[in-house]
Amino acid sequence: MARSWSLLLLPFALALVASVAQAAVVEYTFNVGNLSISQLCQQEMIITAVNGQLPGPTIVATEGDTVVVHMVNESPYNMTIHWHGIFQRGTPWADGPAMVTQCPVRPGGNYTYRFNVTGQEGTLWWHSHFSFLRATVYGALIIKPRGGAKAYPFPVPDEEVVVILGEWWKTNVYDLQQEALHTGIPAAHADAYTINGKPGGFYDNCSAPNQTHKFELKQNKTYMLRIINAALNTPLFFKVANHSFNVVAADACYTKPYKTDVVVISPGQTVDALLVPDAGVAAAVGGRYYMAVIPYNSAVNAINASVLYSLTNGTAIVEYAGGPATSPPMLPEMPEYNDTATAHRFLSNMTALVPNRVPLAVDTHMFVTVSMGDTFCGPEQTMECNKNRTIFASSMNNASFILPNTTSMLEAMYKGSIDGVYTRDFPDTPPIVFDYTADASEQNATLKHTFKSTKVKTLKYNSTVQMVLQNTRLVSKESHPMHLHGFNFFVLAQGFGNYNETTDPAKFNLVDPQERNTVAVPTGGWAVIRFIADNPGVWFMHCHFDAHLEFGLGMVFEVQNGPTPETSLPPPPSDLPQC
């Protein structure tokens, strides 16, 4: 019998050996420095970029590979790189958020990020995780299946196209962040939206050809768009005139095919979609069509939408071979800026391609409010502020997160010396139960006040966590893209209004829920996520609007070591930056 089992297992063992043998080391060098660039027909300005590119270089790896990136900081600013969506199992020191897993790399310094991409495939991305510098320091991270394109669980595309959506300011984004910090007032919205680094020809009467990215396609070919929202603060509606999409993945997790004529994508999220031309397009030769993005304004309050977002179109051109390059492209019909019904339909209707192993027994239940509010001025608010005045703040369960300034949280955890760095008292519930999504009232003035702290929630290794994320109306109802480092999670349900712990669990999808690393909590509503804490380290969870993160909309999970060396924190690398 033992011999029979060994013979049966032999093919699997050989396959494992072959897979390990095929794994490669994929190596890049990122020189972060100044780039002189002209946008919107303005004079050239200096931005921070990687290898003189906007967007930065695309990393391409195959599932199982080890990725090595030598980051050299030639910029005048501190710098870190976060590998958005990478689990970092066994490599928590490479995750990248400044003062969470590492001290930033100082100007003139360097750091080598090493991590593997085992058990992941699809579209992810990388970006700076210091100040507002990710506005221009970002790029795609593509993980191909080990079996090549033929291993895709959908019709194999003829070509794959990276589409990175972003924002552009006419001013220095580091200065913008510093002004927000020192005044306690959120930064102004972007001046333009970009597609692959270019805004298109609908801004400031600037129609110069070098302002618009062009996608050159061929008739009767299938294209897969790898769409990434790298915008700092803006969820986006995305369309291509006379085309629709067949969505096949989100956040590097395969989905059941989802047909739609519009993609809704929040900052931090990715979507893989097969581009489907309308019947007339498929038969035509040389057609030209606009690809366009506009902001999704989810905010429900008294503030004019134009204060929060630039109500404009960012565009690129999709051009099929064989036609005159001078024919005017067709514009898509876009949703209304505040079309929450369309946004919710897209964001909530996707499901996993195959049934997921959703853990049914939950060890830790959390109910967490996601709120805007105010707090007292601190020592950083040196402009237009005094101790009798409050400033804008954001919080989770009324704890407004602030980064430590002397030691990274991961280093403090590893050394067992957390005093003065963080505390282990992030609350499982808000301090007060109230009508979270009711219209503004006099009670809000008291409820919206919050206090700065660096609190973590400590989790036992391999425990199952369920978190209800509840939006509030203390200042504004708004959809918040909540990103969790180090894990994917199952999105069990989403809805509007206040979460009802008695009736809403009946809505949970425990069979094939979508799996993500970033969930857009519905405006004035809630989302329920569940994950297994099987990755030791400190893992940031935060709103992917940098304007909100800057003012405290985040918290950290501290996952304890497991029972073996392989499930415990490894020692830091020798070149780990020091504060």
C-alpha positions in Angstrom: 0.0 0.0 0.0 2.8 2.4 0.9 4.4 1.7 -2.5 1.1 2.4 -4.3 0.7 5.7 -2.6 4.3 6.7 -3.4 3.6 5.9 -7.1 0.4 8.0 -7.0 2.2 10.9 -5.5 5.2 10.8 -7.8 3.7 12.9 -10.6 2.7 15.6 -8.1 6.2 15.6 -6.6 7.7 15.9 -10.1 5.4 18.8 -10.9 6.4 20.6 -7.7 10.1 20.2 -8.6 9.4 21.4 -12.1 7.6 24.4 -10.8 10.4 25.3 -8.4 12.9 24.8 -11.2 11.0 27.2 -13.4 10.8 30.0 -10.8 13.1 32.9 -11.7 14.6 35.9 -10.0 13.2 39.1 -11.7 15.5 42.0 -11.0 14.9 45.8 -11.5 16.7 49.0 -10.5 14.5 52.0 -9.6 16.3 55.3 -9.8 13.9 57.8 -8.1 14.8 61.3 -9.1 13.7 64.5 -10.7 11.9 64.6 -14.1 11.2 67.8 -16.0 7.8 67.5 -17.7 5.2 69.7 -19.4 1.5 69.0 -19.0 -1.6 71.0 -19.9 0.5 73.2 -22.2 2.1 74.7 -19.1 5.8 75.5 -18.6 7.9 72.5 -17.6 7.9 71.6 -14.0 10.0 69.2 -11.9 8.3 66.0 -10.6 9.5 63.0 -8.8 9.5 59.9 -11.0 11.2 56.5 -11.4 13.7 56.0 -14.2 12.6 59.3 -15.8 9.2 57.8 -16.7 5.5 58.7 -15.9 4.1 56.2 -15.2 7.1 54.3 -13.9 8.4 51.0 -15.3 6.1 48.0 -15.5 7.3 45.0 -13.5 6.5 41.7 -15.1 6.9 38.4 -13.2 5.6 34.9 -13.3 3.7 33.3 -10.4 6.3 31.8 -8.1 9.1 34.2 -9.1 11.2 36.2 -6.7 11.2 40.0 -7.4 14.2 42.1 -6.5 14.0 45.8 -6.9 17.1 48.0 -6.0 15.6 51.4 -5.1 18.1 54.3 -5.3 16.8 57.5 -3.9 18.2 60.4 -6.0 15.2 62.6 -5.2 15.2 65.5 -2.6 12.6 63.7 -0.5 12.4 60.6 1.7 11.0 57.7 -0.2 9.5 54.2 0.2 7.8 51.9 -2.3 4.8 49.8 -1.5 4.0 46.7 -3.6 0.2 47.1 -3.6 -1.5 43.7 -3.2 1.6 41.6 -2.7 1.1 39.3 0.4 4.8 39.6 1.5 4.6 36.2 3.2 8.0 35.9 4.9 9.1 39.3 3.7 7.2 41.9 5.8 10.2 44.2 5.7 9.5 44.7 2.0 5.9 46.0 2.3 6.9 49.6 2.2 4.6 52.0 4.1 6.8 54.6 5.8 7.1 54.1 9.6 4.9 51.1 9.5 7.2 48.5 8.1 10.3 50.6 7.5 11.9 53.9 8.0 12.0 55.9 4.7 15.0 55.9 2.5 16.6 59.3 2.8 17.9 61.3 -0.2 21.1 59.7 -1.4 20.2 56.3 0.2 19.1 53.0 -1.2 17.2 49.9 -0.2 16.7 46.5 -2.0 13.1 45.1 -1.8 12.9 41.3 -2.1 9.7 39.4 -2.2 8.1 36.4 -4.0 4.8 36.2 -5.9 3.8 32.7 -5.0 0.1 32.0 -5.2 -0.7 35.3 -6.9 -1.4 36.2 -10.5 -3.0 39.1 -12.2 -2.7 42.9 -12.2 -1.3 44.6 -9.2 0.8 47.8 -8.9 3.5 49.6 -7.0 3.6 53.2 -5.6 5.4 55.5 -3.2 4.1 55.3 0.3 5.5 58.6 1.6 3.7 62.0 1.6 1.7 62.6 -1.7 4.6 61.4 -3.8 2.6 58.5 -5.2 0.9 61.1 -7.4 3.8 60.6 -9.8 5.8 57.6 -8.4 3.7 54.6 -9.5 3.6 51.8 -12.0 2.1 48.4 -12.9 3.1 45.0 -11.4 1.9 42.2 -13.6 2.1 38.5 -12.5 1.6 36.0 -15.3 0.4 32.5 -14.7 3.0 29.8 -14.4 1.5 28.0 -17.4 1.5 31.1 -19.6 -1.4 32.8 -21.3 -3.0 29.5 -22.1 -3.6 29.0 -18.4 -6.0 32.0 -18.3 -9.5 30.8 -17.2 -11.0 32.9 -20.0 -10.5 33.2 -23.8 -6.8 34.0 -24.4 -6.3 37.6 -25.6 -4.1 38.4 -28.5 -2.5 41.3 -26.6 -2.6 42.8 -23.2 -2.6 46.5 -22.6 -1.8 48.3 -19.3 -4.1 51.3 -18.6 -3.0 53.3 -15.5 -5.4 56.1 -14.4 -4.0 59.0 -12.4 -4.2 62.6 -11.3 -2.2 65.7 -12.1 -1.6 68.8 -10.2 0.0 72.0 -11.5 1.9 72.4 -8.3 4.5 70.4 -6.4 2.6 67.5 -4.6 5.0 67.3 -1.7 4.5 71.0 -1.0 0.7 70.4 -1.3 0.9 67.7 1.4 3.0 69.9 3.6 0.5 72.8 3.3 -2.3 70.4 4.3 -0.3 69.2 7.3 0.6 72.7 8.5 -2.9 74.2 8.0 -5.0 71.2 8.9 -7.0 71.8 5.7 -7.4 69.1 3.1 -5.4 69.7 -0.1 -7.1 71.0 -3.2 -8.3 68.5 -5.8 -6.3 67.6 -8.9 -6.2 69.8 -11.9 -6.6 66.9 -14.4 -7.0 63.2 -14.7 -4.5 61.2 -16.7 -4.4 57.9 -18.7 -1.0 56.5 -18.9 0.4 59.7 -17.6 -1.3 62.1 -20.1 -4.4 64.2 -19.6 -5.8 64.3 -23.1 -7.0 67.2 -25.1 -9.9 68.6 -23.1 -8.0 70.8 -20.6 -7.2 74.5 -20.8 -7.6 74.6 -24.6 -4.6 72.4 -24.7 -4.9 69.9 -27.6 -1.2 69.3 -28.4 -0.7 65.7 -29.7 1.8 64.9 -26.9 -0.9 65.4 -24.3 -2.9 62.4 -25.3 -1.9 58.7 -25.0 -2.8 56.6 -28.1 -3.7 52.9 -28.1 -3.1 51.5 -31.5 -5.2 48.3 -32.1 -5.8 45.9 -34.9 -9.2 44.7 -36.2 -10.4 41.2 -35.2 -7.9 41.0 -32.3 -8.8 40.4 -28.7 -7.3 42.9 -26.2 -7.3 42.6 -22.4 -7.0 45.9 -20.6 -5.2 45.8 -17.2 -6.8 48.8 -15.6 -5.2 50.4 -12.5 -6.6 53.4 -10.5 -3.4 55.1 -9.3 -5.2 58.4 -8.6 -4.5 60.0 -5.2 -8.0 60.8 -4.2 -10.6 60.0 -6.9 -12.8 57.1 -7.8 -13.4 57.0 -11.6 -15.9 56.0 -14.2 -14.1 54.5 -17.2 -15.5 54.0 -20.7 -14.5 53.5 -24.3 -16.8 54.8 -27.0 -18.6 52.1 -28.9 -17.1 49.4 -26.8 -18.1 47.3 -23.8 -16.1 45.1 -21.4 -16.1 41.6 -20.1 -14.5 41.8 -16.6 -12.5 38.7 -15.8 -10.5 39.8 -12.7 -10.3 42.4 -9.9 -7.4 43.0 -7.6 -5.6 40.1 -9.1 -8.4 37.6 -8.3 -10.4 35.9 -11.1 -14.1 36.7 -11.3 -17.0 35.2 -13.2 -17.2 37.0 -16.5 -19.1 40.3 -15.9 -20.4 42.2 -18.9 -20.6 46.0 -18.6 -20.2 49.1 -20.6 -18.6 51.0 -17.7 -15.9 50.2 -15.3 -16.0 51.8 -11.8 -12.7 51.8 -10.1 -11.6 53.3 -6.8 -8.0 54.4 -5.9 -5.9 51.3 -5.2 -8.1 48.9 -7.2 -7.4 47.0 -10.4 -9.7 45.5 -13.0 -8.8 43.1 -15.9 -11.3 43.4 -18.7 -11.5 42.0 -22.3 -12.3 44.9 -24.6 -15.4 44.1 -26.7 -16.1 46.3 -29.8 -19.7 47.0 -30.8 -20.8 45.2 -34.0 -20.2 48.3 -36.1 -16.7 48.7 -34.7 -15.8 45.1 -35.4 -16.7 45.5 -39.1 -15.2 48.9 -39.6 -11.6 49.8 -40.5 -9.6 52.6 -39.0 -12.1 53.7 -36.4 -11.0 56.2 -33.7 -12.6 56.3 -30.3 -12.1 58.1 -27.0 -11.2 56.3 -23.8 -12.4 58.5 -21.0 -12.5 58.9 -17.3 -14.6 61.2 -15.1 -14.7 61.3 -11.2 -17.4 59.4 -9.3 -18.5 61.9 -6.7 -20.0 59.8 -3.9 -20.1 62.6 -1.3 -23.4 63.5 0.2 -23.2 66.8 2.0 -23.6 70.5 1.5 -20.2 70.9 -0.2 -20.3 71.7 -3.9 -18.9 68.8 -5.9 -16.4 71.0 -7.7 -14.7 71.6 -4.4 -14.0 67.9 -4.0 -13.2 66.9 -7.6 -12.2 68.4 -10.9 -15.4 67.8 -12.9 -13.6 67.1 -16.1 -12.7 64.4 -18.6 -9.3 62.7 -18.9 -9.0 61.0 -22.3 -6.9 58.8 -24.5 -7.5 57.6 -28.0 -8.2 54.0 -29.2 -7.2 53.9 -32.8 -7.7 50.9 -35.2 -5.2 50.4 -38.0 -6.1 51.3 -41.5 -7.9 54.7 -41.1 -6.8 58.3 -41.3 -5.3 59.6 -38.1 -7.0 62.9 -38.6 -10.6 61.7 -38.3 -12.2 62.9 -35.1 -12.7 60.3 -32.4 -16.1 59.5 -30.9 -16.7 60.4 -27.2 -18.5 57.9 -24.9 -21.6 58.8 -23.1 -20.5 59.1 -19.5 -22.6 58.6 -16.3 -23.5 61.5 -14.1 -20.8 62.4 -11.7 -22.9 61.3 -8.7 -24.3 58.1 -10.3 -24.1 56.0 -7.1 -26.5 53.4 -8.5 -24.2 52.6 -11.4 -21.2 52.6 -9.1 -22.8 50.2 -6.6 -24.1 47.9 -9.3 -20.6 47.4 -10.7 -18.7 47.2 -7.4 -21.2 44.8 -5.7 -22.2 42.4 -8.4 -18.9 40.7 -9.2 -18.3 37.2 -7.8 -15.4 34.8 -7.7 -14.8 32.6 -10.6 -14.8 29.4 -8.5 -16.2 28.8 -5.0 -14.0 30.3 -2.3 -13.0 28.6 0.9 -14.6 31.2 3.1 -13.9 30.5 6.8 -17.2 30.0 8.5 -16.1 30.2 12.2 -15.1 33.7 13.2 -12.6 34.3 16.1 -12.7 38.1 16.1 -15.7 40.3 15.3 -15.1 44.0 14.6 -17.5 46.8 13.9 -15.5 49.8 12.6 -16.8 53.3 11.8 -15.1 55.1 8.9 -15.6 58.8 9.6 -14.7 62.4 8.8 -14.5 64.7 11.8 -12.3 67.2 13.6 -9.6 67.2 16.3 -7.5 69.8 18.2 -4.6 71.5 16.5 -1.3 69.8 17.1 2.3 71.1 17.0 2.4 70.4 13.2 -0.3 72.9 12.5 1.9 76.0 12.4 -0.2 78.0 9.9 -3.6 79.5 10.6 -4.1 77.5 13.7 -4.0 77.7 17.5 -5.0 75.6 20.4 -8.5 77.0 20.5 -9.3 75.9 16.9 -10.0 72.5 15.6 -8.7 71.0 12.3 -10.1 68.5 9.9 -9.5 64.8 10.9 -10.6 61.4 9.9 -10.8 58.2 12.0 -11.7 54.6 12.4 -13.8 53.9 15.6 -13.0 57.5 16.6 -9.2 56.8 16.7 -7.4 59.1 14.3 -4.2 57.4 13.3 -0.8 59.1 13.4 2.5 57.5 12.4 5.3 57.1 14.9 8.3 59.3 14.2 11.3 57.5 15.7 11.0 53.8 15.0 9.0 51.8 12.5 6.2 49.7 14.0 7.5 46.5 12.5 10.9 47.0 14.1 9.3 47.8 17.4 7.3 44.6 17.2 10.3 42.5 16.2 12.4 43.9 19.1 9.5 43.6 21.6 9.9 47.2 22.4 6.6 49.0 21.5 6.6 51.6 24.3 6.4 55.1 22.7 5.8 53.6 19.3 2.2 52.1 19.4 -0.4 50.8 21.8 -2.4 47.5 21.5 -5.8 49.0 22.2 -7.6 49.6 18.9 -11.3 49.2 19.8 -13.5 46.5 18.3 -16.5 48.8 18.3 -17.0 52.6 18.3 -17.1 54.3 21.7 -20.7 55.4 21.2 -23.5 53.7 19.3 -25.5 56.2 17.3 -27.4 56.6 14.0 -24.3 56.5 11.8 -25.8 57.6 8.5 -28.5 60.0 9.7 -28.5 63.6 8.4 -26.3 66.1 10.2 -27.6 67.1 13.6 -26.5 69.1 16.6 -25.3 65.8 18.1 -22.7 65.6 15.3 -20.6 68.4 16.7 -19.8 66.2 19.7 -19.6 62.9 17.9 -17.3 64.0 15.2 -14.5 65.1 17.5 -11.6 62.6 17.6 -8.2 62.2 19.1 -4.8 61.3 17.6 -3.2 57.9 18.5 -1.2 55.0 17.1 -3.4 52.1 18.1 -3.2 48.5 16.7 -5.5 45.5 16.9 -3.5 42.4 17.9 -4.5 39.2 16.3 -3.5 35.6 17.1 -1.8 33.8 14.2 -4.3 32.0 12.0 -7.4 33.6 13.6 -10.3 34.5 11.4 -11.4 38.2 11.4 -14.7 39.6 10.4 -14.9 43.4 10.0 -18.0 45.5 9.4 -16.9 48.8 7.8 -19.6 51.4 8.5 -19.5 54.8 6.8 -20.9 57.8 8.8 -22.5 61.1 8.1 -20.8 63.1 10.8 -19.3 65.4 8.1 -20.1 63.7 4.8 -21.3 60.4 3.5 -18.7 59.2 1.1 -17.4 56.0 -0.5 -14.0 55.1 1.1 -11.7 52.7 -0.7 -10.3 50.7 2.3 -7.0 48.8 1.5 -5.5 46.1 3.7 -1.8 45.3 3.4 -0.5 41.8 3.5 -3.9 40.0 2.8 -6.8 39.5 0.5 -10.2 39.4 2.1 -13.6 38.2 1.1 -16.3 40.8 0.6 -19.3 39.1 2.0 -21.9 41.8 1.6 -22.4 45.5 1.0 -25.4 47.8 1.5 -26.7 51.3 2.3 -27.7 52.8 5.6 -26.7 51.3 9.0 -25.6 47.7 9.2 -28.1 45.6 11.0 -26.4 42.7 12.8 -29.7 40.8 13.0 -30.9 40.9 9.4 -27.9 41.7 7.2 -25.9 38.5 7.8 -28.6 36.8 5.8 -27.2 38.7 2.8 -23.7 37.2 3.2 -22.3 35.4 0.1 -20.3 32.6 1.7 -20.0 30.6 -1.5 -18.3 32.8 -4.2 -17.8 36.3 -2.8 -15.4 38.5 -4.6 -11.9 38.5 -3.2 -10.0 41.9 -3.0 -7.4 43.9 -1.2 -9.3 47.2 -1.5 -13.0 47.5 -1.0 -15.0 50.7 -1.8 -17.4 51.0 1.2 -20.7 52.3 -0.2 -21.4 56.0 0.5 -23.6 56.2 3.6 -23.4 52.4 3.8 -21.4 49.4 4.9 -19.3 46.5 3.7 -18.5 43.2 5.5 -15.1 41.6 5.0 -13.5 38.4 6.3 -9.9 37.2 6.3 -7.5 34.8 8.0 -4.7 36.4 9.9 -2.0 33.9 8.8 0.8 36.4 8.0 2.9 37.6 11.0 3.8 41.3 11.0 2.2 44.7 11.2 -0.2 45.4 8.4 -1.6 48.8 7.5 -5.3 49.2 6.8 -6.3 52.6 5.5 -8.4 54.7 3.2 -6.7 54.9 -0.2 -7.7 58.6 -0.5 -4.3 60.1 0.5 -6.2 63.2 1.5 -8.0 61.1 4.2 -5.0 59.0 5.2 -3.1 62.2 5.8 -5.6 63.1 8.5 -5.9 59.8 10.2 -8.1 57.4 8.3 -6.2 54.2 9.1 -5.3 51.6 11.7 -2.8 48.7 11.9 -3.2 45.0 12.5 -0.5 43.3 14.5 -0.5 39.6 13.7 1.4 37.5 16.2 3.9 34.8 15.3 2.8 31.3 14.5 4.2 28.1 16.1 7.2 27.6 13.7 10.1 29.6 12.4 8.4 29.7 9.0 5.4 31.3 10.6 7.3 33.8 12.6 8.8 37.2 11.9 12.1 36.9 10.1 15.0 39.2 11.1 15.3 42.5 9.2 17.5 42.7 6.1 21.0 44.1 6.6 20.3 47.2 4.5 17.0 48.1 6.2 16.9 52.0 6.4 17.3 53.6 9.8 15.4 56.5 11.0 
